[in-house]
């Protein structure tokens, strides 16, 4: 897998468990567990030991671990061998290597997607994005 161009500014290490919604200005790497949504302004990398249960919004995305939730990526989404996703994908570019477990739907479009998650647009409302919003 090709590393994203963004510099990683945050890391959730192996053995760390985070509960709740994370709002990240910049990029993040997850090698631990996150139970909640991730709103990231740049790139997110989920390492082989990383697990996320929640929705993800970001510009770029790489998965080597597992996710139970939907992902909304305004640029490239890449899934490495052995990674697992149970949920839907909405992105502009998609790369899936051999050996990926994917259970969900995928929607791709050339039109401009939301580049920032709802949190970063100045709204304080809770995100209610779900699988039905992908159509």
VEXLO-912057 format. One line per 8 residues: number of its first residue (from 0); their letters; for each residue x, y, z of C-alpha. Coordinates in nm, 4 decimals. Example, Ala and Ser with C-alpha at 12.3 -4.5 7.8 and 13.67 -1.06 7.14 Angstrom:
BEGIN
0 = AS = 1.2300,-0.4500,0.7800 ~ 1.3670,-0.1060,0.7140 .
REM end
This chain:
BEGIN
0 = XXXXXXXX = 0.0000,0.0000,0.0000 ~ 0.1170,0.3511,-0.0776 ~ 0.1462,0.5776,0.2279 ~ -0.0688,0.8949,0.2192 ~ 0.1074,1.2248,0.1518 ~ -0.0175,1.3788,0.4772 ~ 0.2103,1.3756,0.7834 ~ 0.0735,1.1652,1.0703 .
8 = XXXXXXXX = 0.0065,1.4037,1.3591 ~ -0.1751,1.1644,1.5975 ~ -0.1315,0.7983,1.6930 ~ -0.3539,0.5596,1.8893 ~ -0.1123,0.2847,1.9890 ~ -0.1474,-0.0906,2.0299 ~ -0.3342,-0.1734,2.3510 ~ -0.5101,0.1655,2.3643 .
16 = XXXXXXXX = -0.8919,0.1707,2.3633 ~ -1.0752,0.4966,2.2917 ~ -1.4525,0.5309,2.3404 ~ -1.6350,0.8253,2.1840 ~ -1.6235,1.0469,1.8784 ~ -1.2779,1.1680,1.7706 ~ -1.2351,1.4965,1.5842 ~ -0.8860,1.5225,1.4362 .
24 = XXXXXXXX = -0.7367,1.8323,1.2765 ~ -0.4666,1.6685,1.0627 ~ -0.3965,1.2955,1.0206 ~ -0.4136,0.9930,1.2493 ~ -0.2859,0.6363,1.2659 ~ -0.4864,0.3798,1.4635 ~ -0.3060,0.0681,1.5873 ~ -0.5354,0.0285,1.8905 .
32 = XXXXXXXX = -0.9154,0.0263,1.9162 ~ -1.1623,0.3105,1.8574 ~ -1.5291,0.2695,1.9471 ~ -1.6914,0.5780,1.7960 ~ -1.6897,0.7937,1.4852 ~ -1.3710,0.9487,1.3461 ~ -1.3858,1.2909,1.1753 ~ -1.0424,1.3575,1.0242 .
40 = XXXXXXXX = -0.9439,1.6582,0.8102 ~ -0.6578,1.4774,0.6317 ~ -0.5594,1.1066,0.6234 ~ -0.6406,0.8111,0.8452 ~ -0.4398,0.4888,0.8548 ~ -0.5764,0.1841,1.0347 ~ -0.2797,-0.0481,1.0997 ~ -0.2951,-0.4302,1.1087 .
48 = XXXXXXXX = -0.3750,-0.4292,1.4807 ~ -0.6181,-0.1365,1.4486 ~ -0.9929,-0.1789,1.4991 ~ -1.2674,0.0810,1.4536 ~ -1.6359,0.0453,1.5332 ~ -1.7917,0.3611,1.3913 ~ -1.8117,0.5801,1.0821 ~ -1.5094,0.7532,0.9297 .
56 = XXXXXXXX = -1.4851,1.0845,0.7380 ~ -1.1476,1.1805,0.5874 ~ -0.9652,1.2952,0.2723 ~ -0.7476,0.9829,0.2397 ~ -0.7858,0.6402,0.3957 ~ -0.5774,0.3233,0.4300 ~ -0.6942,0.0042,0.6005 ~ -0.4811,-0.2901,0.7096 .
64 = XXXXXXXX = -0.6931,-0.3745,1.0198 ~ -1.0711,-0.3956,1.0620 ~ -1.3709,-0.1612,1.0617 ~ -1.7351,-0.2120,1.1497 ~ -1.8907,0.1077,1.0124 ~ -1.9260,0.3238,0.7027 ~ -1.6476,0.5257,0.5441 ~ -1.6812,0.8573,0.3573 .
72 = XXXXXXXX = -1.3579,0.9565,0.1821 ~ -1.3269,1.2645,-0.0404 ~ -1.0156,1.1227,-0.2136 ~ -0.8550,0.7770,-0.2233 ~ -0.9565,0.4775,-0.0104 ~ -0.7131,0.1852,-0.0036 ~ -0.7686,-0.1603,0.1471 ~ -0.4647,-0.3818,0.2092 .
80 = XXXXXXXX = -0.4448,-0.7606,0.2034 ~ -0.6055,-0.9126,0.5128 ~ -0.8069,-0.6020,0.6036 ~ -1.1782,-0.6283,0.6884 ~ -1.4674,-0.3859,0.6383 ~ -1.8269,-0.4473,0.7399 ~ -2.0011,-0.1354,0.6138 ~ -2.0447,0.0899,0.3140 .
88 = XXXXXXXX = -1.7859,0.2921,0.1221 ~ -1.8320,0.6292,-0.0449 ~ -1.5182,0.7629,-0.2141 ~ -1.3714,0.9063,-0.5349 ~ -1.0900,0.6503,-0.5836 ~ -1.0802,0.2923,-0.4571 ~ -0.7971,0.0392,-0.4345 ~ -0.8709,-0.3100,-0.2993 .
96 = XXXXXXXX = -0.5872,-0.5627,-0.2791 ~ -0.6416,-0.9370,-0.3014 ~ -0.7522,-1.1002,0.0245 ~ -0.9671,-0.8134,0.1588 ~ -1.2950,-0.9036,0.3348 ~ -1.5614,-0.6485,0.2348 ~ -1.9282,-0.6828,0.3328 ~ -2.1221,-0.3762,0.2202 .
104 = XXXXXXXX = -2.1916,-0.1428,-0.0696 ~ -1.9662,0.0958,-0.2587 ~ -2.0504,0.4276,-0.4233 ~ -1.7953,0.6190,-0.6304 ~ -1.8354,0.9544,-0.8004 ~ -1.6287,1.2104,-0.9924 ~ -1.8320,1.4973,-0.8511 ~ -1.6850,1.6928,-0.5606 .
112 = XXXXXXXX = -1.7476,1.5173,-0.2313 ~ -1.7575,1.6767,0.1098 ~ -1.3901,1.7343,0.1917 ~ -1.4454,1.8044,0.5611 ~ -1.6675,1.6159,0.8036 ~ -1.9719,1.8007,0.9421 ~ -1.7845,1.8946,1.2624 ~ -1.5276,2.1045,1.0755 .
120 = XXXXXXXX = -1.7915,2.3082,0.8916 ~ -1.8718,2.4955,1.2116 ~ -2.1861,2.3008,1.2972 ~ -2.2255,2.1554,1.6453 ~ -2.5004,1.9139,1.5420 ~ -2.4438,1.5420,1.5886 ~ -2.3671,1.3584,1.2643 ~ -2.6478,1.1239,1.1657 .
128 = XXXXXXX = -2.4883,0.9798,0.8544 ~ -2.5893,0.6193,0.8016 ~ -2.5924,0.3487,0.5367 ~ -2.9129,0.4928,0.3868 ~ -2.7309,0.8208,0.3117 ~ -2.5088,0.6581,0.0491 ~ -2.7752,0.6557,-0.2251 .
REM end
